Amino acid sequence: IQQIISDAKAMEAEAIRSEEDAQKAYEDFVKETNASVESKSKDIVNKSEEKAVAEGDLVQAKESKEGVMLELEQLSNYNAELHQSCDFVLKNFDLRQTARDEEVEALRQAKAILSGAKFEEFLQG
């Protein structure tokens, strides 16, 4: 009977030790889990903030892009207008130059007439 009692006490002590070890392992597991959950929560908050900043930057970049595209379109239209104007000037340059030469010659004749030159000289020339 003594042997049974001592075996029972030893088994009880071993069971208590096992339970204490299991309790300690459980508490360590809970601490690690809580720390991990807290770390993951902080990561989520940080990444949410980063995402919000990135989305704000994206919106700003899109608005900036729209402004630049509008400006490019306006510059392209202005370039087309200038090109058309220059084409007109180049196309009509000879005609305009001839008209200016005739106008200058007519002014010279008028000046000469008003200065007292004879009109017949110009009719022969």
Sequence and secondary structure as in RCSB ss.txt:
>XXXX:A:sequence
IQQIISDAKAMEAEAIRSEEDAQKAYEDFVKETNASVESKSKDIVNKSEEKAVAEGDLVQAKESKEGVMLELEQL
SNYNAELHQSCDFVLKNFDLRQTARDEEVEALRQAKAILSGAKFEEFLQG
>XXXX:A:secstr
 HHHHHHHHHHHHHHHHHHHHHHHHHHHHHHHHHHHHHHHHHHHHHHHHHHHHHHHHHHHHHHHHHHHHHHHHHH
HHHHHHHHHHHHHHHHTHHHHHHHHHHHHHHHHHHHHHHTT  HHHHHH 
